[in-house]
Amino acid sequence: MLFFDEIDALRGESLRSVLRQLRDGFTVSRGSFPHAVVLCGLRDVRDYKAASGGDPGRLGTSSPFNIKVASLRLGDFTEAEVAELYGQHTAQTGQDFTVDALERAFGFTQGQPWLVNALAREVVEEMGVPSDTPITAGHMEEAKERLILARATHLDSLAARLGEDRVRRVIQPVIAGELLLPTDTYDDDLAYVRDLGLVAQDAPVRVANPIYQEVIVRVLGNNTEGQVVAAPSSFRLPDGRIDMDKLLCSFAEFWPENGEILATASTYPEAAAQLVMMAYLHRIVNGAGFIDREYGIGRRRVDLLIRQPYTAADGSRAVQREALELKVWRQGRTDPLAEGLAQLDDYLDRMELSTGTLVVFDTRPQAAPVHERTAFSQRTTPSGRIVTLLRA
């Protein structure tokens, strides 16, 4: 048996040469050819037709060579299997994982095998948590951030796919909170992105896990982060909290000068405004705080929760929580303000918060110039909450 690992590294003529030799070996020299060949990578075998220069819009049957026996995908671990795997480390070393750590590991990875192992390795080997110290949820939080920032090989390989048209056609509406509209290539596109592991295997279509979510928006927002010159420390209050008023005002100044230009140049135009704001927040918040996000698939919304640890007046540790909802006013649609206020109300209910921020980006051609329309006001949600509205 012959195994080709990471055959995805080959493209164009190099890949064509390998596939040609495999085909010849199978059809011409069966006597001296391996009994079986396994191609290990991120793609289904039929996608090598496109990677070798064929028409990606005409992938045809499940195998372009008519010799494929099966496509096997290493499935995701269940929560019990993650606990069992980490339990093997405990049995060997005596180092425990707390219940919260196990829950956090599964929550971050949704059982993706490489991520499950990479998180534990980051904590044990790279962070060097002593074997007599239990591994906590806090350790998992730190390990997740370190993995994302390091952009390990596996994460980099997935990030490299984001520029592909088939990936963009699926991921862009997910980020924008839009419905995926059926096209001639819809089934192939979705199958391909599921094979890559970027989106979950079941409905609804969504990014496979929170770590991939973070990697995707950071990769796509990288150019924006490079344009943010404000120092993150300048937005911190003496106790460690984020000065949200200052942060929002700073973004309102950044958007007319840079944001709209960055959005226009984006390779993901339908989600560009949301990506610009998320990148701005990453630049200011990450490192000391965290950003959780929810994509409202089909509900045209992105919900963000900023979590910032700080020192309370009595000296104890506390967490500041700030909720934002991002909406886009697109051509041919009505003002999303009323819908956004109701949706923000629902999000604040779930987060158990009394106030938040609604940001409405106006991308219509007939919208007022960006310098004129970017402004703050106070609005009341259906349940009576007073929230901040930023039109941009």
C-alpha positions in Angstrom: 0.0 0.0 0.0 1.2 3.5 -0.9 0.2 6.6 1.1 0.6 10.1 -0.2 0.3 12.5 2.8 -0.4 16.2 2.3 -0.8 15.7 -1.5 -2.7 19.0 -1.4 0.7 20.7 -1.5 0.9 19.8 -5.2 -0.9 21.9 -7.8 -1.0 22.4 -11.6 1.6 20.5 -13.6 3.2 18.8 -10.6 -0.1 17.4 -9.5 -1.0 16.4 -13.0 2.3 14.5 -13.4 1.6 12.5 -10.2 -2.0 11.7 -11.1 -0.9 10.7 -14.6 1.6 8.2 -13.1 -1.0 6.8 -10.8 -3.4 6.3 -13.7 -0.7 4.6 -15.8 0.3 2.4 -12.9 -3.3 1.3 -12.4 -4.0 0.6 -16.1 -0.6 -0.4 -17.6 1.6 -2.0 -15.0 -0.7 -3.6 -12.6 1.7 -6.4 -11.8 4.3 -4.2 -10.3 2.1 -1.4 -9.0 1.0 -1.1 -5.3 -2.1 -3.0 -4.3 -3.8 0.2 -3.1 -3.0 4.0 -3.1 -4.3 6.4 -0.5 -4.3 10.1 -1.1 -4.4 12.0 2.2 -5.3 15.6 2.2 -8.1 18.2 2.6 -9.8 17.5 -0.7 -12.0 14.7 -2.1 -10.2 13.0 -4.9 -12.4 14.5 -7.6 -11.3 18.0 -6.5 -7.8 17.2 -7.7 -9.1 17.6 -11.2 -9.6 21.3 -10.5 -6.4 21.6 -8.5 -4.5 20.2 -11.5 -5.9 22.8 -13.9 -9.3 21.4 -14.9 -12.5 23.3 -14.9 -13.8 23.5 -11.3 -17.3 24.2 -12.6 -17.4 20.7 -14.2 -16.1 18.3 -11.6 -18.2 15.5 -12.9 -18.4 12.2 -11.1 -17.0 11.3 -7.7 -13.6 10.4 -9.3 -12.1 11.8 -12.5 -10.1 8.6 -12.9 -12.9 6.1 -12.4 -10.7 4.2 -9.9 -11.8 5.6 -6.6 -13.1 3.0 -4.1 -14.1 5.4 -1.3 -13.6 8.9 0.2 -13.1 8.7 4.0 -13.2 11.7 6.3 -11.7 11.5 9.8 -14.8 12.4 11.8 -14.9 14.8 14.7 -14.6 13.5 18.3 -17.6 13.6 20.6 -17.4 15.4 23.9 -17.0 12.0 25.6 -14.2 11.0 23.3 -12.4 14.3 24.0 -12.7 13.6 27.7 -11.4 10.0 27.1 -8.4 11.2 25.1 -7.4 13.8 27.7 -8.0 11.1 30.3 -5.2 9.1 28.8 -2.8 12.1 29.6 -4.1 12.1 33.1 -3.6 8.4 33.5 0.0 8.7 32.3 1.0 11.9 34.1 -1.5 12.3 37.0 -2.3 15.8 35.6 -6.1 16.4 35.7 -8.3 18.4 33.4 -11.0 20.3 35.2 -14.6 19.8 34.1 -14.7 23.4 32.9 -11.4 22.8 30.9 -12.9 19.8 29.1 -16.1 21.7 28.3 -14.1 24.6 27.0 -11.9 22.4 24.9 -14.9 20.8 23.2 -16.6 24.1 22.8 -13.6 25.7 21.1 -12.9 22.7 18.8 -16.3 21.0 18.4 -14.2 17.8 18.4 -12.0 18.6 15.4 -9.2 16.0 15.9 -6.2 18.2 15.1 -7.5 21.1 17.2 -8.3 18.8 20.2 -4.8 17.5 20.2 -3.2 20.9 19.4 -5.0 22.6 22.4 -3.7 20.0 24.8 -0.2 20.1 23.4 -0.1 23.9 23.6 -1.1 23.8 27.3 1.2 20.9 28.3 4.3 21.4 26.1 4.3 25.0 24.9 2.8 26.8 28.0 4.5 24.3 30.2 1.8 24.0 32.9 3.4 21.8 35.6 2.2 18.3 35.8 1.1 18.8 39.5 -1.2 21.7 38.4 -4.7 20.9 37.1 -5.4 22.2 33.6 -8.2 24.8 33.8 -10.6 26.6 31.5 -8.3 29.6 31.7 -5.4 27.5 30.4 -7.6 26.5 27.5 -8.6 30.1 26.7 -4.9 31.1 26.6 -4.0 28.0 24.5 -6.8 28.9 22.0 -5.4 32.4 21.6 -1.9 31.2 21.2 -2.9 28.7 18.5 -4.8 31.4 16.5 -1.9 33.9 16.8 0.7 31.3 15.8 -1.4 30.2 12.8 0.0 26.7 13.0 0.3 24.7 9.7 -3.2 23.2 9.8 -4.8 26.6 10.4 -2.7 28.3 7.8 -3.7 25.6 5.3 -7.3 26.3 5.9 -6.8 30.1 5.8 -5.1 29.7 2.4 -8.4 28.3 1.0 -10.4 31.5 1.8 -9.4 33.1 -1.5 -10.9 30.3 -3.6 -14.1 31.1 -5.3 -15.8 28.0 -4.1 -15.0 28.7 -0.5 -15.9 32.4 -0.8 -19.4 31.6 -2.2 -20.1 29.6 1.0 -18.2 31.5 3.7 -19.1 35.1 2.6 -22.9 34.8 3.2 -22.2 33.0 6.5 -20.2 35.9 7.8 -22.7 38.4 6.5 -25.6 36.6 8.1 -27.2 36.1 4.7 -29.0 33.0 3.3 -26.9 30.8 0.9 -28.7 31.1 -2.4 -28.8 28.0 -4.6 -26.6 28.2 -7.7 -25.5 25.8 -10.4 -22.4 25.0 -8.3 -24.0 25.2 -4.8 -24.0 21.5 -3.9 -20.4 21.1 -5.1 -19.3 24.3 -3.3 -20.9 23.2 -0.1 -19.5 19.7 -0.3 -16.0 21.0 -1.0 -16.1 23.4 2.0 -17.5 20.6 4.2 -14.7 18.3 3.1 -12.2 21.0 4.0 -13.8 21.0 7.5 -14.4 24.8 7.4 -18.2 24.4 7.9 -20.1 21.9 10.0 -21.2 18.7 8.5 -24.9 19.2 9.4 -27.4 22.0 8.8 -27.6 24.9 9.2 -24.5 25.9 7.3 -22.1 27.5 9.8 -18.4 27.7 10.5 -17.3 24.4 12.0 -16.0 25.7 15.4 -15.1 28.9 17.2 -11.4 28.6 16.5 -12.0 28.4 12.7 -14.4 31.4 13.1 -11.6 33.4 14.7 -9.0 32.4 12.1 -11.3 33.3 9.2 -12.2 36.8 10.4 -8.6 37.5 11.4 -7.2 36.4 8.1 -9.8 38.4 6.1 -9.4 41.4 8.4 -5.6 41.4 8.4 -5.3 44.4 6.1 -7.6 46.5 8.3 -5.7 45.6 11.5 -2.5 46.9 9.8 -4.2 50.3 9.3 -5.2 50.8 12.9 -2.5 53.0 14.5 -4.2 53.6 17.8 -2.5 51.9 20.7 -4.7 49.3 22.5 -3.5 50.5 25.9 -5.0 54.0 25.2 -8.5 52.5 25.5 -7.9 50.9 28.9 -9.3 52.4 32.1 -7.1 52.3 35.2 -8.9 49.2 36.5 -8.3 47.3 33.2 -11.8 47.8 31.6 -12.2 49.0 28.0 -13.4 52.6 27.6 -16.3 51.6 25.2 -17.3 55.2 24.5 -13.8 56.1 23.4 -13.5 52.9 21.4 -16.7 53.5 19.5 -15.8 57.2 18.8 -12.4 56.1 17.6 -14.0 53.6 15.1 -16.5 56.3 14.0 -13.4 58.5 13.1 -11.6 55.5 11.4 -14.5 54.4 9.2 -14.9 57.6 7.0 -11.2 57.9 6.6 -10.2 54.2 6.0 -13.0 51.8 6.6 -15.1 52.4 3.4 -11.9 52.2 1.3 -10.9 48.9 2.9 -14.4 47.5 2.5 -14.4 48.4 -1.2 -11.2 46.6 -1.8 -12.2 43.5 0.1 -12.3 40.1 -1.6 -15.5 39.4 0.5 -17.5 42.5 -0.5 -20.9 41.3 1.0 -19.3 41.0 4.4 -16.7 43.7 4.1 -18.2 46.3 6.5 -18.6 43.7 9.3 -15.0 42.4 8.7 -13.6 45.9 8.9 -15.3 46.6 12.3 -14.4 43.1 13.7 -10.8 43.7 12.6 -10.7 47.1 14.3 -12.1 45.5 17.5 -9.5 42.7 17.3 -6.7 45.2 17.2 -7.9 47.0 20.3 -9.4 44.2 22.4 -7.4 41.1 21.7 -4.3 40.4 23.8 -6.0 41.6 27.0 -9.7 40.7 26.3 -11.7 38.3 24.1 -14.4 38.7 21.4 -17.1 36.1 21.0 -19.2 36.2 17.9 -22.5 34.7 16.5 -23.5 34.9 12.9 -27.3 35.1 12.4 -27.5 33.0 9.3 -30.5 34.3 7.2 -31.2 37.0 9.8 -28.6 39.5 8.3 -26.8 40.1 11.6 -23.5 39.6 13.4 -23.6 39.6 17.2 -20.4 40.4 19.1 -19.6 40.1 22.8 -16.5 41.7 24.2 -15.2 40.1 27.4 -12.5 42.1 29.3 -11.1 40.8 32.6 -10.4 43.6 35.1 -9.8 44.3 38.8 -13.0 45.3 40.7 -13.0 48.0 43.4 -12.7 45.4 46.2 -9.6 43.9 44.5 -11.4 40.8 43.1 -11.2 39.7 39.5 -14.3 40.6 37.3 -15.2 40.6 33.6 -16.6 43.5 31.7 -19.1 42.4 29.0 -20.2 44.6 26.1 -22.6 43.5 23.4 -22.7 44.9 19.8 -24.9 44.0 16.8 -23.8 44.7 13.3 -26.4 45.2 10.5 -26.0 46.3 6.8 -28.5 48.4 4.9 -28.3 46.9 1.4 -29.6 48.2 -1.9 -33.3 47.3 -2.5 -34.0 46.7 1.2 -35.7 48.8 3.9 -33.9 50.4 6.8 -32.9 47.5 9.1 -33.1 49.7 12.3 -36.3 48.3 13.7 -35.3 44.7 13.0 -31.9 45.4 14.5 -33.3 46.9 17.7 -35.5 43.8 18.2 -32.6 41.4 17.5 -30.3 43.3 19.8 -33.0 43.1 22.5 -33.0 39.3 22.1 -29.2 39.1 22.2 -29.1 41.3 25.4 -31.7 39.1 27.0 -29.6 36.0 26.3 -26.4 37.7 27.5 -28.3 39.1 30.6 -27.1 42.7 29.8 -29.0 45.9 30.2 -27.6 47.9 27.2 -25.6 47.5 24.0 -24.7 49.0 20.7 -26.3 48.6 17.3 -24.2 49.5 14.3 -25.9 49.9 10.9 -23.7 50.2 7.8 -25.4 51.8 4.8 -23.9 50.4 1.6 -26.6 51.7 -0.8 -25.3 53.7 -3.8 -27.8 56.5 -2.9 -26.7 56.7 0.7 -25.4 60.1 2.0 -21.6 60.6 1.9 -19.9 58.6 4.6 -18.7 61.7 6.5 -22.3 63.0 6.7 -24.0 59.7 7.6 -21.6 58.5 10.3 -23.2 59.6 13.6 -24.3 58.4 17.0 -27.7 58.5 18.7 -29.6 56.9 21.5 -32.5 54.5 20.7 -35.0 52.4 22.7 -35.5 48.7 22.1 -38.9 47.1 22.1 -38.4 46.0 25.8 -37.4 49.6 26.8 -33.6 49.3 26.9 -31.6 52.4 26.0 -28.9 51.5 23.5 -26.4 53.3 21.4 -26.9 53.5 17.6 -24.0 54.1 15.3 -24.9 54.7 11.6 -21.9 54.3 9.3 
